[in-house]
Amino acid sequence: MKEFNVTGVCIPEKHYMVNIDSKLEQLIELVNKGNYFTINKPRQYGKTTAMYLLAKELRKKDYLVIKMSFEGISSKVFSDETLFINSFLREIKRNLKLRQKEKLLKFIEANDDLDTINDLNYFITDFIMEADKKVVMMIDEVDKSSNNQLFLDFLGVLRNKYLLAKEGEDYAFHSVILAGVHDIKNLKLKFRTDEERKYNSPWNIAVDFKIDMHFNIREISTMLKEYKNDKSAQMNIKEIAEEIYYYTSGHPFLVSKLAKIIDEELEQLKWTKGTIRNAVKFLLTEQNTNFSTLIKNIENNEDLYQLIYKIIMEGEKITYNLDNPIIEQGQLYGILKNDNGLIKIHNRIYEQRIYNYLSSKLETSVDMSTYNYRDSFITKEGYLDFEKILNKFQLFFKEQYSKKDKEFLERNGRLIFLAFIKPIINGKGFDFKEVQISEEKRLDVVITYLDRKYVVELKIWRGEKYHQKGLAQLTDYLNKQNVDQGYLISFNFNKNKNYQQKEIQREGKNIFAIWV
């Protein structure tokens, strides 16, 4: 019985998988051309699966593929030349045994007395000549060893052989494929100190890796089609694929994870847009290594933290420029992406997880319990009394934050509301936020509680002209969400502000507005 897989390599015979034939064709083309390259993508991005499937296809084309991973090799191996060489040879032997290459095995056993990198250099030449076919070297998880000189020396050997082979002066691997989070061409910046070597990467022979490893809507559909046929599930494949892509932006782990949750946790065979939203809600409450890594990478880098805060809480327009090391690091970790020349959080699920993380930090630092006790905001029918929530938030803000400095409030006002609302909806509700990049820099929050939607717009007061503009935008957003009642919170940081509430009628929509 097949299942969705989110850990390790995906096997077509065992797992429901996205069809990545188009990506494999591009990878094979790189190999056919004899290119050296690195598949550098964030963790859980399908690198290992791509390497596995690529190796299978290359073997069908009569390449000799030597495939290994540095993940299972002791770090001690990378501290000594002889240990490294012996381990490297063992991995080659393992590959040859699995493929029953007895002739090459005997050759290695007769020539395995190697002590130095220079010995390994000559051995590779002899091995490739003996193989009498194109040899492709594939190494996964190269990051494990990439911060030491021995690894760089090894890359230097491969580079030198590649260049000499081009001149007909040596034999080299036909293609070398490395996989890891980092682009090996840039790893030197992490630990080299002398300027000359800092900019002379031993891997500058590698071509840029430009293959898009995201899953597009068409590719996601292939996985859903297989599952639908196998399980007799009910779904509009195109609609569901679009909805999954809407939340994940095609992130391989998140795509498979949502499907796995629906199949195994929600146990539903009728997939609708509501099913996807429920799976997103479930996922956002779950702890997993992907989310742990996401938050750790933000926590451990103050500059990246501040950049992300500006983007998602303040709606700042920041130009995408990979020459900026903070932006480069954010993309390296899979947190940021280029969205028409501006930086954006990679996907909506990450965005929501980061919102929750930021609001939780604030929630645990401020006692709100006397203001946001959940039961006091529930109607007899079990729904939210949202006007009462906003009135109480206004009181809380007035009593607890009125004396805070303007800069703090401008930066944190919207986050304070998110922290305030969280305990009220927790368990039965789900809040989804979208930053609207415009002059208003507004944050729209759509809260689903039971079967009702509550649309709230949060923005900074900038005068009546912008207020009317904001009302028009909120009205338009209410139409998109197909609801007639909306809510508006205007954060007014003028000294002589008035804490007021107002019922506003606009184009058939009811808007309850408060000023704090």
RODO-2510 file (C-alpha; in nm, 4 decimals, decimal comma):
residues 516
     n   res          X          Y          Z
     1     m     0,0000     0,0000     0,0000
     2     k     0,1454     0,3348    -0,1047
     3     e     0,1657     0,6337     0,1283
     4     f     0,2777     0,9951     0,1233
     5     n     0,6370     1,0343     0,2369
     6     v     0,8060     1,3369     0,3992
     7     t     1,1217     1,1752     0,5351
     8     g     1,4181     1,0630     0,3292
     9     v     1,4088     0,9437    -0,0269
    10     c     1,0767     0,8915    -0,2065
    11     i     1,0418     0,5602    -0,3931
    12     p     0,7851     0,5538    -0,6797
    13     e     0,6852     0,1963    -0,5978
    14     k     0,6180     0,2817    -0,2321
    15     h     0,5103     0,6441    -0,2214
    16     y     0,2631     0,8802    -0,3816
    17     m     0,4948     1,1201    -0,5618
    18     v     0,4913     1,4224    -0,7814
    19     n     0,6059     1,3379    -1,1342
    20     i     0,9340     1,5255    -1,1809
    21     d     1,0215     1,3901    -1,5258
    22     s     1,0711     1,7412    -1,6649
    23     k     1,3261     1,8167    -1,3920
    24     l     1,4996     1,4831    -1,4511
    25     e     1,5270     1,5602    -1,8219
    26     q     1,7060     1,8854    -1,7388
    27     l     1,9371     1,7071    -1,4949
    28     i     2,0187     1,4378    -1,7510
    29     e     2,0967     1,7070    -2,0069
    30     l     2,3491     1,8621    -1,7662
    31     v     2,5123     1,5217    -1,7206
    32     n     2,5123     1,4466    -2,0937
    33     k     2,7033     1,7703    -2,1475
    34     g     2,9631     1,6588    -1,8922
    35     n     2,8836     1,9395    -1,6489
    36     y     2,9902     1,9555    -1,2871
    37     f     2,7247     2,1145    -1,0650
    38     t     2,5780     2,1412    -0,7173
    39     i     2,2105     2,0894    -0,6361
    40     n     2,2012     2,3493    -0,3615
    41     k     1,8576     2,3771    -0,2047
    42     p     1,7228     2,4003     0,1529
    43     r     1,6706     2,0880     0,3596
    44     q     1,3743     1,8642     0,2763
    45     y     1,3590     2,0040    -0,0746
    46     g     1,3703     1,6798    -0,2695
    47     k     1,7455     1,6763    -0,3394
    48     t     1,7989     1,3170    -0,2240
    49     t     1,4972     1,1909    -0,4189
    50     a     1,6139     1,3731    -0,7321
    51     m     1,9607     1,2166    -0,6968
    52     y     1,8083     0,8700    -0,6528
    53     l     1,5854     0,8995    -0,9595
    54     l     1,8635     1,0579    -1,1644
    55     a     2,1009     0,7727    -1,0819
    56     k     1,8377     0,5191    -1,1933
    57     e     1,7909     0,6937    -1,5275
    58     l     2,1645     0,7366    -1,5877
    59     r     2,2295     0,3672    -1,5273
    60     k     1,9706     0,2860    -1,7931
    61     k     2,1786     0,4986    -2,0306
    62     d     2,4897     0,2925    -1,9543
    63     y     2,6639     0,5454    -1,7352
    64     l     2,8641     0,4046    -1,4440
    65     v     2,7181     0,5920    -1,1479
    66     i     2,9053     0,6105    -0,8178
    67     k     2,6572     0,7444    -0,5645
    68     m     2,7344     0,8165    -0,2014
    69     s     2,6358     1,0414     0,0878
    70     f     2,8610     1,2116     0,3400
    71     e     2,5822     1,2030     0,5969
    72     g     2,6663     0,8517     0,7126
    73     i     3,0407     0,9104     0,7317
    74     s     3,2059     0,9935     1,0627
    75     s     3,3373     1,3491     1,0947
    76     k     3,6690     1,1968     1,2045
    77     v     3,7166     1,0738     0,8473
    78     f     3,7488     1,4319     0,7256
    79     s     4,0370     1,5091     0,9589
    80     d     4,2868     1,2631     0,8098
    81     e     4,3820     1,2029     0,4448
    82     t     4,4245     0,8268     0,4759
    83     l     4,0970     0,7831     0,6628
    84     f     3,9142     0,9915     0,4047
    85     i     4,0633     0,8017     0,1096
    86     n     3,9857     0,4624     0,2637
    87     s     3,6282     0,5662     0,3340
    88     f     3,5920     0,7067    -0,0166
    89     l     3,7169     0,3792    -0,1686
    90     r     3,4796     0,1770     0,0500
    91     e     3,1893     0,3781    -0,0841
    92     i     3,3010     0,3117    -0,4409
    93     k     3,3324    -0,0614    -0,3612
    94     r     2,9822    -0,0630    -0,2132
    95     n     2,8436     0,0822    -0,5353
    96     l     3,0304    -0,1695    -0,7491
    97     k     2,9200    -0,4666    -0,5378
    98     l     2,5553    -0,3637    -0,5691
    99     r     2,5962    -0,3443    -0,9473
   100     q     2,8046    -0,6651    -0,9607
   101     k     3,1009    -0,4936    -1,1263
   102     e     3,3491    -0,7707    -1,0392
   103     k     3,6230    -0,6560    -1,2749
   104     l     3,6356    -0,3062    -1,1263
   105     l     3,6163    -0,4460    -0,7730
   106     k     3,9257    -0,6564    -0,8331
   107     f     4,1009    -0,3534    -0,9809
   108     i     4,0327    -0,1467    -0,6667
   109     e     4,1425    -0,4266    -0,4348
   110     a     4,4705    -0,4450    -0,6241
   111     n     4,5217    -0,0680    -0,6059
   112     d     4,3872     0,0399    -0,2691
   113     d     4,7158     0,1175    -0,0957
   114     l     4,6605     0,4929    -0,1020
   115     d     4,7773     0,7370     0,1643
   116     t     4,7578     1,0886     0,0206
   117     i     4,5291     1,3040    -0,1908
   118     n     4,7937     1,2861    -0,4614
   119     d     4,7669     0,9045    -0,4570
   120     l     4,3891     0,9411    -0,4940
   121     n     4,4433     1,1698    -0,7913
   122     y     4,6339     0,9033    -0,9860
   123     f     4,3967     0,6294    -0,8720
   124     i     4,0946     0,8148    -1,0186
   125     t     4,2736     0,8380    -1,3536
   126     d     4,3448     0,4633    -1,3575
   127     f     3,9947     0,3760    -1,2345
   128     i     3,8219     0,5727    -1,5094
   129     m     4,0480     0,4221    -1,7746
   130     e     3,9702     0,0735    -1,6403
   131     a     3,5951     0,1427    -1,6313
   132     d     3,5995     0,2117    -2,0048
   133     k     3,2753     0,4090    -1,9859
   134     k     3,1556     0,7473    -1,8642
   135     v     3,1674     0,7623    -1,4839
   136     v     2,9351     0,9961    -1,2944
   137     m     3,0149     1,0800    -0,9313
   138     m     2,7194     1,1822    -0,7105
   139     i     2,7731     1,2936    -0,3496
   140     d     2,4792     1,3874    -0,1275
   141     e     2,4951     1,5893     0,1992
   142     v     2,8287     1,7499     0,1120
   143     d     2,7641     2,0224     0,3719
   144     k     2,8705     1,7827     0,6442
   145     s     3,2336     1,8000     0,5334
   146     s     3,2476     2,1350     0,3637
   147     n     3,4117     2,3345     0,6411
   148     n     3,7538     2,1732     0,6356
   149     q     4,0618     2,1927     0,4176
   150     l     4,0694     1,8231     0,3289
   151     f     3,7378     1,8490     0,1517
   152     l     3,8587     2,1532    -0,0396
   153     d     4,1735     1,9642    -0,1393
   154     f     3,9523     1,6835    -0,2706
   155     l     3,7510     1,9335    -0,4758
   156     g     4,0775     2,0787    -0,5992
   157     v     4,1799     1,7366    -0,7339
   158     l     3,8496     1,7013    -0,9174
   159     r     3,8843     2,0521    -1,0601
   160     n     4,2402     1,9969    -1,1809
   161     k     4,1515     1,6648    -1,3435
   162     y     3,8487     1,8206    -1,5121
   163     l     4,0617     2,0965    -1,6660
   164     l     4,3379     1,8575    -1,7763
   165     a     4,0855     1,6166    -1,9263
   166     k     3,9486     1,9010    -2,1365
   167     e     4,3000     1,9355    -2,2807
   168     g     4,3324     1,5603    -2,3353
   169     e     4,5992     1,5379    -2,0623
   170     d     4,4116     1,3300    -1,8053
   171     y     4,0992     1,1260    -1,7372
   172     a     3,8287     1,2671    -1,5107
   173     f     3,4770     1,1855    -1,3991
   174     h     3,2414     1,2657    -1,6848
   175     s     3,0169     1,4576    -1,4462
   176     v     3,0277     1,5319    -1,0733
   177     i     2,7057     1,6194    -0,8890
   178     l     2,7133     1,7465    -0,5322
   179     a     2,3986     1,8024    -0,3265
   180     g     2,3617     2,0168    -0,0182
   181     v     2,2088     2,3316     0,1261
   182     h     2,5019     2,5502     0,0262
   183     d     2,6425     2,6229    -0,3153
   184     i     2,9928     2,4780    -0,2784
   185     k     3,1331     2,7685    -0,4785
   186     n     3,0491     2,9959    -0,1862
   187     l     3,1452     2,7764     0,1086
   188     k     3,4938     2,9223     0,1140
   189     l     3,3512     3,2410     0,2596
   190     k     3,2606     3,0579     0,5794
   191     f     3,6030     2,9639     0,6979
   192     r     3,8907     3,0843     0,4836
   193     t     4,0842     3,3814     0,6081
   194     d     4,3531     3,4733     0,3564
   195     e     4,2157     3,6895     0,0768
   196     e     4,3854     3,5160    -0,2156
   197     r     4,2360     3,1767    -0,1430
   198     k     3,9078     3,3240    -0,0304
   199     y     3,8093     3,4077    -0,3859
   200     n     3,9670     3,1133    -0,5662
   201     s     3,7115     2,8394    -0,5186
   202     p     3,8222     2,4858    -0,6123
   203     w     3,4685     2,4437    -0,7483
   204     n     3,4523     2,7342    -0,9900
   205     i     3,4336     2,4877    -1,2789
   206     a     3,0774     2,4063    -1,1802
   207     v     2,7892     2,5446    -1,3859
   208     d     2,5134     2,7385    -1,2112
   209     f     2,2222     2,5203    -1,1049
   210     k     1,9090     2,6848    -1,2441
   211     i     1,6584     2,3991    -1,2381
   212     d     1,3457     2,4956    -1,0435
   213     m     1,2974     2,2301    -0,7749
   214     h     0,9569     2,3618    -0,6654
   215     f     0,6516     2,1610    -0,7611
   216     n     0,4258     2,3508    -0,9988
   217     i     0,0486     2,3028    -1,0159
   218     r     0,0709     2,0581    -1,3057
   219     e     0,3268     1,8453    -1,1188
   220     i     0,1219     1,8453    -0,7974
   221     s    -0,1745     1,7277    -1,0038
   222     t     0,0138     1,4134    -1,1079
   223     m     0,0483     1,3057    -0,7442
   224     l    -0,3179     1,3785    -0,6711
   225     k    -0,4321     1,1889    -0,9797
   226     e    -0,2447     0,8757    -0,8741
   227     y    -0,3855     0,8985    -0,5207
   228     k    -0,7394     0,9653    -0,6445
   229     n    -0,7335     0,6624    -0,8733
   230     d    -0,5796     0,4381    -0,6089
   231     k    -0,8083     0,5375    -0,3202
   232     s    -1,1210     0,6321    -0,5196
   233     a    -1,0992     0,9718    -0,3554
   234     q    -1,3316     1,2565    -0,4517
   235     m    -1,1648     1,5772    -0,5628
   236     n    -1,1359     1,8319    -0,8380
   237     i    -0,7665     1,7691    -0,9083
   238     k    -0,6939     2,1065    -1,0692
   239     e    -0,8722     2,3010    -0,7944
   240     i    -0,7013     2,1077    -0,5133
   241     a    -0,3577     2,1351    -0,6784
   242     e    -0,4063     2,5117    -0,7069
   243     e    -0,5091     2,5362    -0,3417
   244     i    -0,2099     2,3323    -0,2236
   245     y     0,0183     2,5512    -0,4335
   246     y    -0,1488     2,8662    -0,2934
   247     y    -0,0381     2,7746     0,0592
   248     t     0,2960     2,6056    -0,0177
   249     s     0,4328     2,7832    -0,3280
   250     g     0,5309     2,4320    -0,4354
   251     h     0,7700     2,3620    -0,1453
   252     p     0,8233     1,9827    -0,1834
   253     f     0,8057     1,8989     0,1885
   254     l     0,4957     2,1104     0,2505
   255     v     0,3128     1,9741    -0,0568
   256     s     0,3612     1,6131     0,0551
   257     k     0,3002     1,6981     0,4196
   258     l    -0,0426     1,8512     0,3549
   259     a    -0,1443     1,5477     0,1491
   260     k    -0,0160     1,3134     0,4208
   261     i    -0,2141     1,4976     0,6886
   262     i    -0,5369     1,4729     0,4890
   263     d    -0,4832     1,1032     0,4198
   264     e    -0,3581     0,9883     0,7607
   265     e    -0,4696     1,2448     1,0200
   266     l    -0,7935     1,3862     0,8826
   267     e    -0,8667     1,0522     0,7101
   268     q    -1,0738     1,2148     0,4390
   269     l    -1,1380     1,0802     0,0931
   270     k    -1,3363     1,3872    -0,0141
   271     w    -1,0879     1,6672    -0,0752
   272     t    -1,2179     2,0253    -0,0956
   273     k    -1,0634     2,3684    -0,0442
   274     g    -1,1926     2,3461     0,3128
   275     t    -1,0032     2,0172     0,3541
   276     i    -0,6800     2,1869     0,2508
   277     r    -0,7428     2,4721     0,4970
   278     n    -0,8017     2,2205     0,7755
   279     a    -0,4773     2,0450     0,6854
   280     v    -0,2928     2,3787     0,6943
   281     k    -0,4452     2,4501     1,0365
   282     f    -0,3371     2,1057     1,1588
   283     l     0,0135     2,1499     1,0196
   284     l     0,0603     2,4913     1,1823
   285     t    -0,0037     2,3411     1,5266
   286     e     0,2452     2,0600     1,4677
   287     q     0,6109     2,0547     1,5609
   288     n     0,8428     1,9066     1,3011
   289     t     1,2069     1,9344     1,1994
   290     n     1,1235     2,1609     0,9063
   291     f     0,9560     2,4214     1,1271
   292     s     1,2201     2,3802     1,3978
   293     t     1,4914     2,4583     1,1432
   294     l     1,2896     2,7546     1,0125
   295     i     1,2589     2,9174     1,3545
   296     k     1,6145     2,8283     1,4560
   297     n     1,7552     2,9996     1,1490
   298     i     1,5577     3,3143     1,2299
   299     e     1,6409     3,3089     1,6012
   300     n     2,0128     3,2625     1,5374
   301     n     2,0459     3,5588     1,3018
   302     e     1,9345     3,8955     1,4377
   303     d     1,9732     4,0737     1,1024
   304     l     1,7589     3,8131     0,9281
   305     y     1,5030     3,8355     1,2106
   306     q     1,4731     4,2115     1,1686
   307     l     1,4447     4,1838     0,7904
   308     i     1,1657     3,9271     0,8151
   309     y     0,9863     4,1403     1,0752
   310     k     0,9935     4,4415     0,8431
   311     i     0,8487     4,2376     0,5575
   312     i     0,5621     4,0597     0,7304
   313     m     0,4694     4,2955     1,0163
   314     e     0,5435     4,6362     0,8684
   315     g     0,4732     4,5627     0,5030
   316     e     0,8033     4,7125     0,3913
   317     k     0,8930     4,6979     0,0215
   318     i     1,2520     4,5737     0,0103
   319     t     1,4317     4,5133    -0,3170
   320     y     1,5544     4,1610    -0,3797
   321     n     1,9339     4,1682    -0,4168
   322     l     2,1459     3,8565    -0,3622
   323     d     2,4566     4,0710    -0,3172
   324     n     2,3100     4,1508     0,0236
   325     p     2,4370     3,8679     0,2488
   326     i     2,1271     3,8829     0,4717
   327     i     1,8955     3,8299     0,1737
   328     e     2,1260     3,5611     0,0352
   329     q     2,1163     3,3769     0,3667
   330     g     1,7375     3,4028     0,3828
   331     q     1,7091     3,2447     0,0393
   332     l     1,9710     2,9812     0,1235
   333     y     1,7542     2,8666     0,4150
   334     g     1,4428     2,8674     0,1953
   335     i     1,2755     3,1462     0,3953
   336     l     1,2856     3,4267     0,1371
   337     k     1,2176     3,4423    -0,2345
   338     n     1,2205     3,6886    -0,5214
   339     d     0,8685     3,8112    -0,5941
   340     n     0,8815     4,0426    -0,8959
   341     g     1,1945     4,2123    -0,7686
   342     l     1,0844     4,2374    -0,4042
   343     i     1,1638     4,0107    -0,1087
   344     k     0,8805     3,7929     0,0113
   345     i     0,8459     3,5061     0,2590
   346     h     0,8756     3,1880     0,0543
   347     n     0,5253     3,0523     0,1158
   348     r     0,2087     3,1273     0,3099
   349     i     0,2568     2,8402     0,5542
   350     y     0,6001     2,9713     0,6558
   351     e     0,4503     3,3182     0,6812
   352     q     0,1788     3,1942     0,9184
   353     r     0,4259     2,9952     1,1255
   354     i     0,6451     3,3028     1,1649
   355     y     0,3428     3,5162     1,2617
   356     n     0,2531     3,2595     1,5276
   357     y     0,6105     3,2517     1,6536
   358     l     0,6326     3,6313     1,6783
   359     s     0,2935     3,6721     1,8466
   360     s     0,3718     3,3917     2,0921
   361     k     0,6907     3,5677     2,1997
   362     l     0,4896     3,8806     2,2729
   363     e     0,2048     3,6882     2,4346
   364     t     0,4394     3,5255     2,6849
   365     s     0,5988     3,8600     2,7750
   366     v     0,2728     4,0459     2,8505
   367     d    -0,0126     3,9393     3,0784
   368     m    -0,3321     3,9741     2,8737
   369     s    -0,5405     3,7200     3,0656
   370     t    -0,7653     3,9729     3,2393
   371     y    -0,8644     4,1133     2,8999
   372     n    -0,8796     3,8220     2,6564
   373     y    -1,0455     3,5443     2,8580
   374     r    -1,2011     3,3369     2,5810
   375     d    -1,5408     3,2463     2,7292
   376     s    -1,6419     3,6111     2,7656
   377     f    -1,6416     3,6542     2,3864
   378     i    -1,8551     3,3546     2,2839
   379     t    -2,2213     3,4045     2,1912
   380     k    -2,5028     3,1731     2,2933
   381     e    -2,4790     3,0098     1,9507
   382     g    -2,1095     2,9385     2,0056
   383     y    -1,9695     3,2000     1,7657
   384     l    -1,7397     3,4942     1,8312
   385     d    -1,8749     3,8306     1,9468
   386     f    -1,6175     4,0161     1,7427
   387     e    -1,7287     4,3691     1,8299
   388     k    -1,6852     4,2824     2,1952
   389     i    -1,3364     4,1462     2,1195
   390     l    -1,2352     4,4718     1,9474
   391     n    -1,3782     4,6871     2,2250
   392     k    -1,1868     4,4889     2,4841
   393     f    -0,8695     4,5091     2,2744
   394     q    -0,9145     4,8860     2,2543
   395     l    -0,9413     4,9024     2,6332
   396     f    -0,6387     4,6762     2,6757
   397     f    -0,4324     4,8886     2,4370
   398     k    -0,5382     5,2112     2,6081
   399     e    -0,4608     5,0891     2,9581
   400     q    -0,1457     4,8898     2,8878
   401     y     0,0228     5,0626     2,5941
   402     s    -0,0861     5,4274     2,5872
   403     k     0,2380     5,5388     2,7538
   404     k     0,4658     5,3407     2,5241
   405     d     0,6776     5,5413     2,2826
   406     k     0,5457     5,5946     1,9285
   407     e     0,8258     5,4011     1,7588
   408     f     0,7543     5,0898     1,9659
   409     l     0,3806     5,1095     1,8960
   410     e     0,4190     5,1659     1,5219
   411     r     0,6449     4,8642     1,5020
   412     n     0,4478     4,6316     1,7289
   413     g     0,0840     4,7457     1,7238
   414     r    -0,0427     4,4856     1,4805
   415     l     0,1586     4,2107     1,6462
   416     i    -0,0022     4,3018     1,9811
   417     f    -0,3459     4,2369     1,8302
   418     l    -0,2363     3,9024     1,6882
   419     a    -0,1099     3,8015     2,0328
   420     f    -0,4355     3,9252     2,1888
   421     i    -0,6654     3,7285     1,9563
   422     k    -0,4711     3,4013     1,9625
   423     p    -0,5980     3,2589     2,2988
   424     i    -0,9563     3,3517     2,2068
   425     i    -0,9690     3,1519     1,8829
   426     n    -0,7242     2,8797     1,9837
   427     g    -0,8622     2,5300     1,9354
   428     k    -1,1742     2,6134     1,7339
   429     g    -1,0475     2,8882     1,5062
   430     f    -0,7812     2,9554     1,2495
   431     d    -0,6357     3,2948     1,1631
   432     f    -0,4733     3,3564     0,8276
   433     k    -0,2816     3,6787     0,7630
   434     e    -0,1880     3,8515     0,4421
   435     v     0,0288     4,1621     0,4208
   436     q    -0,0988     4,3957     0,1512
   437     i     0,1987     4,5756    -0,0025
   438     s     0,0602     4,9209    -0,0770
   439     e     0,0734     5,2755     0,0559
   440     e    -0,1489     5,1556     0,3397
   441     k     0,0891     4,8725     0,4344
   442     r    -0,2117     4,7016     0,5826
   443     l    -0,2381     4,3549     0,7319
   444     d    -0,5538     4,1592     0,6531
   445     v    -0,6458     3,8839     0,8964
   446     v    -0,9086     3,6259     0,8001
   447     i    -1,0260     3,4307     1,1023
   448     t    -1,2341     3,1188     1,0541
   449     y    -1,4178     3,0101     1,3668
   450     l    -1,6472     2,7095     1,3364
   451     d    -1,8167     2,7805     1,0000
   452     r    -1,7886     3,1604     1,0028
   453     k    -1,5340     3,4042     0,8665
   454     y    -1,4236     3,7260     1,0364
   455     v    -1,2218     3,9630     0,8194
   456     v    -1,0111     4,2193     1,0049
   457     e    -0,7939     4,4886     0,8541
   458     l    -0,5140     4,6361     1,0637
   459     k    -0,3443     4,9556     0,9490
   460     i    -0,1790     5,2698     1,0758
   461     w    -0,3873     5,5887     1,0742
   462     r    -0,2472     5,8381     0,8228
   463     g    -0,5388     6,0789     0,7920
   464     e    -0,8888     6,0823     0,6447
   465     k    -0,7758     6,0537     0,2817
   466     y    -0,5918     5,7270     0,3434
   467     h    -0,8733     5,6115     0,5707
   468     q    -1,1245     5,6340     0,2841
   469     k    -0,8784     5,4566     0,0584
   470     g    -0,8427     5,1831     0,3186
   471     l    -1,2209     5,1432     0,3462
   472     a    -1,2398     5,0930    -0,0302
   473     q    -0,9665     4,8299    -0,0127
   474     l    -1,1358     4,6523     0,2780
   475     t    -1,4690     4,6536     0,0927
   476     d    -1,2990     4,4959    -0,2059
   477     y    -1,1346     4,2355     0,0185
   478     l    -1,4705     4,1532     0,1807
   479     n    -1,6107     4,0880    -0,1659
   480     k    -1,3222     3,8534    -0,2402
   481     q    -1,3841     3,6676     0,0852
   482     n    -1,7605     3,6611     0,0163
   483     v    -1,8612     3,8122     0,3529
   484     d    -2,0747     4,1176     0,4328
   485     q    -1,9327     4,2119     0,7740
   486     g    -1,5804     4,3404     0,8208
   487     y    -1,3707     4,4919     1,0978
   488     l    -1,1118     4,7672     1,0931
   489     i    -0,8472     4,8533     1,3500
   490     s    -0,6687     5,1844     1,2913
   491     f    -0,3592     5,2409     1,5013
   492     n    -0,3425     5,6155     1,5649
   493     f    -0,0146     5,7280     1,7185
   494     n    -0,0958     6,0990     1,7397
   495     k    -0,0795     6,2438     2,0901
   496     n    -0,4361     6,3822     2,0857
   497     k    -0,6031     6,0723     1,9459
   498     n    -0,9564     5,9687     2,0292
   499     y    -1,0281     5,6068     2,1266
   500     q    -1,3493     5,5665     1,9288
   501     q    -1,5692     5,3055     1,7640
   502     k    -1,7811     5,3543     1,4541
   503     e    -2,0291     5,1562     1,2414
   504     i    -1,9627     5,2210     0,8730
   505     q    -2,1851     5,1279     0,5769
   506     r    -2,0102     5,1027     0,2397
   507     e    -2,1312     4,9451    -0,0827
   508     g    -2,3583     4,7018     0,0966
   509     k    -2,0906     4,6026     0,3511
   510     n    -2,0994     4,6626     0,7254
   511     i    -1,7676     4,7647     0,8798
   512     f    -1,7122     4,7993     1,2530
   513     a    -1,4113     5,0233     1,3084
   514     i    -1,2105     5,1095     1,6168
   515     w    -0,9199     5,3461     1,6721
   516     v    -0,6458     5,2662     1,9237
***
